[in-house]
């Protein structure tokens, strides 16, 4: 939750306080360790998440087709076109 929201220090403090008050949550010592880790590694974690979720500008392959339903429980769904597209994208040199 902390990483996906890219929490600043105020948001982090509020989040960890709520987690310590929640039944079955974390202890205040654990919250202090998480806060210290986040303060020291926030930028690295954020950059890593960005790199994992971004593609390069490479479209390696694309396949497509249009299907028509020939049988259905309902007559109005027969001959309804459905486009199926498959794209293979490049990611970080892979």
Secondary structure, 3 states (H helix, E strand, C coil): CHHHHCCCHHHHHHHHHHHHHCCCCCCHHHHHHHHHHHHHHHHHHHHHHHHHHCCCCCEEEEEEEEEECCCCCCHHHCCCEEEEEEEEECCCCC
